[in-house]
Amino acid sequence: MDKLKEFIDTITPLLKKDGFDKKGNNFYKKLHKNYGIINFQKSQDGNKDEVKFTINFGVYSDLLGRVVDFDYDNSKVPDVWSSQWQARIGHFMPDGHDFWWKVQAGANSSEIISDIIDNIQNIILPEIDKRLTDEGLMKSLIKGDFIRSTAVERFKYLTMFLKAKGDIETLNEVVEKFMQQPEGKKYHDIVKEHLQEIEYRN
């Protein structure tokens, strides 16, 4: 039996209890139109004697997706790579380095399963839950912890949230500040086009 599949089958009841549905190596939790996503990624470096895998997770906002996704389709469940907020488990570990579990064929897997469950319960689920609403995502953006997004992407996300919220005063401040920064000047045309898309008027 595939070791990764064995691990996924073992933790499936835990995630289903928390409201997740399973599809292959992925789990999805929907709140209104947003998704929390957990992905088990198998490394290409593995072989018949060793399996290597890590866990990616993210939150997908429908409000953001409608504007930034070229192939937006709200009838489909997004994958973790489409999530506006993304992370990998290693980022939340003490040294912050990329982390992959390694499992030898025939080895006792109980310790690894226990470690996976611990990471899911104490890191992954809390990190997803606090961002599953647009308000939670916006707070995360303001704190600056969109670790896998570019400065322009973060600007787009924040301005969309503020526009939808009707907080025009803060929106004006964010736009003015970003346009004065190197990234704002470098991508001036892209920023201008985005502001037109969200019907921003100062």
Disulfide bonds with the S-S distance in Angstrom:
none
